[in-house]
Amino acid sequence: MPQLLLGPLLRYVGETEATLWVETSAPCTVAVLGHEAPTFTVLGHHYALVVVQGLEPGSSSEYTVELDGNEVWPLPGGSYGPSVLRTGGHPEPLKVVFGSCRVSSPDEPPFTHTREEHSHGREVDALAGLVNRMHATPQHSWPDLLLLVGDQVYADILSPAVHERVSARRGEQSPDTLSEATGEIAPENQVADFEEYTWLYNESWQDESLRWLLSTVSTAMIFDDHDVHDDWNTSAAWVADMRRRPWWRERLVGGYATYWIYQHLGNCSPAELEHDALWRLVREGGDHTGAVLDFAGRAADEVAGTRWSYRRDFGRTRLIVLDSRAGRQLKEGERTMLSEDEMQWVEEQVREGGYDDLLLATSLPWLMAPALHHLEAWNEAVCAGAWGKRMRGPAEWVRQVVDLEHWAAFGRSFARLTDLIGETASGPDAPRTIAVLSGDVHHAYVAKASFPGRSGVRSEVIQAVCSPLRNPLSKKERMIVGMLHSHVAGLIGRALSRLARARRPRVRWGFTQKPTFDNQVATLVVAPGGVRLDIEKTIPADWEHPILHESISWHGQAQQA
């Protein structure tokens, strides 16, 4: 009898329709709320995305999952109650929970220790604190969306359990079975291919409490570098170096294939899925290994050939999720964060209007500490030749060592996004709030933006960053980041960027308070009376029953006439 290996994950949810994702142990038919879907197979793994339609707006429905007519979810004796599908259209405020950077480790010592106390210490999972809060509160207070803005899995930082499994597999197989090249395979502390990627997702999402959370709150996701490799697509030189490694392409294909299956499919509405030729093929069931791997190979080779960005509307609030990794154009002097086609698509979604509040999600922050911003702008200019050919090599080394590859390191794209936000924030039809939601940098902060020289700005514009969910910085790393937020560091960075004649930002920003460095999760509430953002943390002492503690709080102001 088929078993439920992973899921269900409640993915897209609209007013009358939803999608639910599962992984099973064998081919079968999956049924949810009277709707069925056959599984499709890729390299011996079996998946289904069930499209549920005809739901009532603003409704709440408990549901079960059946495989070939046998109920497999909820799990017998589960601790968290039934899974619930809540549709849009309800009158309550919109509540979006977001964060990034979550490593998978057991929820017990020594893994709940600090990094100074133990090498495997990652402290307490912020999502565990969220689950405990939901379990103790009524449905109307639960989040409407869980937005995961990068590093859902770490392909290059393995837990002890996955590392042991990888070592055993590599020991059993010859190098040629893991690489099409000369026998060199991925480092043992990193995944090599599709199969090993599936182990990461299984470990990341298999905990009972997290399975209940993902089965009850709609999720939206986008990848970041560690979903593939640290500093993925930093620069043309980085890509050229990685392509010389015999194991890299198979790793990249495995990353794209599993991302499409485990993350991307659920980001799309049923209507959007109809435009996906690969989805129309696999939804009929059967083995589609060749088609999925061919698609992933094209995505790996063409870079700009696939749009991973997407949009979701929640009443009068629009969410646009930007892919700031896979579509980068990396030729020096012409670097862009998104391909031209994808950036034009983003601009169309923003300029279309029809919303009161706009949320832009990008794994990499748009606004950072001024010192970091100017350092990245300086570095891009020097890598492009601003200080002569001899300095290009050292500048590239600095770029890769210090991870200078955020929006500020793509000056043309930073300016274009800034102009788009400033334009949207101006005029009589401007939304009340424009919030840019990001992760990646392993600390959290809120920055308020203004646009000097631009008249008629009416929107309140913020950059909200929440990272990590579970992967805190060491004390030394926190000290360095804190120094970069200082006024003196900002002045030094600004002087460097001016010496390199880097672009000056057409936006100013200031921080509402000092950054925080704990495992943390953010909650953005969009209500008629205004927008509120709370960032909450866990502490190691609570590891047996994680709870959330206030860390940062920001309240938006009503729009001025």
Helices and strands as residue ranges (DSSP letters): E 4-13, E 18-24, E 29-32, E 35-38, E 40-42, E 45-52, E 60-63, E 65-67, E 70-73, E 83-86, E 94-99, H 126-135, G 139-141, E 145-148, H 160-172, G 175-177, H 194-205, H 208-216, E 218-221, G 225-227, H 236-243, H 248-258, I 259-264, H 265-267, H 270-273, H 277-282, E 286-287, H 289-302, E 310-314, E 317-322, H 340-351, E 357-362, H 370-383, G 389-391, H 392-402, G 407-409, H 411-424, E 433-438, E 445-450, E 460-465, H 475-484, H 487-499, E 508-511, E 520-527, E 530-537, G 540-542, E 549-555
